[in-house]
């Protein structure tokens, strides 16, 4: 949680955090500002002090809405800086950072850099800035950053926002099921009223429309993949593919609040009309693992424990897993879960990138999503819900939705 950020910074010997980029679709900046129309800003948080937001003058009202301490970047006059830099825009930008950091008293120690900007520009800026402030060490943190560690547990407001996204998501999933089952089938293919076959692209267009009507966004798209494509976990589904009866459809949907806010992550596997025996057997195995794992979840447990448990269960049923064959492309080929928040994938981690800090702590929001994949056999199955660890240590699924495999169709 944000309240833990200073302690996390202390544990990492960080004197400050520097966040750069827009406020929307930029998780680190959104975490402090709450979004808003800030197209380019700088935010600096010294340890044990409130963050300061440096804004472009045209966006002063948007900056004020954040409730943060704010400063106008126009106070660091770019024309004067360009003269000082001999007309070199890059050097003028470096000088502006130099003046900002010096004004805040940040001239030595470790500063973690995060946010969103062009990689080449960032490299040039901070390499140049390091020369001007040799007593500062700039740290480029990755999936184990201080902010991600703080994000790993959510406060009540964050939980309620994710809960709303859960309700929106399952509402759209319900509309999708109704839309599919409202069609008739001819020669094993769903057809529209005009007699044309229903395609993956048709369904995805509807999903995007329903999400937009709910006032949320779908920046990373939706996985709606059938048959062999359902057997490749992150195949999003080819738009021209037809919706056929008896083939597995992996439907993984992960929308977020407008502006790049909080995500929800949810997956169901469907067969329209009927499920072949081998599909049903695969599905029942995945469902059994999901139910067993979720029944064993316990607050305070190291997350990779459950990844190992899932691998052991799948292997006992004769399926390859990445535990014994990291290169396998069939069977169980991915991690059991991940955190969810301002990123669709964030801490706590369940896989090889997990640290000792990745536990199911109260306030953690995470997915459980076992799956089995056999593209050569034309099928894949995944089931996923997002859960949170309540303050009392109990596990709660944000939104209930049926786990039925077969959806009936007309004709």
Secondary structure, DSSP 8 states (H G I E B T S, - for coil): -GGGHHHHHHHTTEEEEEEEE-SSS-HHHHHHH---S-SSEEEEEETTS--EEEE-GGGHHHHHHTTSEEEEGGGS-HHHHHHHTTT-HHHHHHHHHHHHHHHTT--SEEEEEEE---HHHHHHHHHHHHHH-TTEEEEE--TT-HHHHHHTB--HHHHHHHHHHHHHHHHHHHHHHHHHHTSEEETTEEE-TTS-B-BHHHHHHHHHHHHHHTTEE-TT--EEEEGGGGGSTT----TT-B-BTTS-EEEEE--EETTT--B--EEEEEEES---HHHHHHHHHHHHHHHHHHHH--TT-BTHHHHHHHHHHHHHTT--BTTT-TT--SBB-S-S-EE-SSSSSEEEE-STT--TT-B--TTBEEEE--EEEEGGGTEEEE-BEEEEE-TTS-EEESS-----SEE--B-
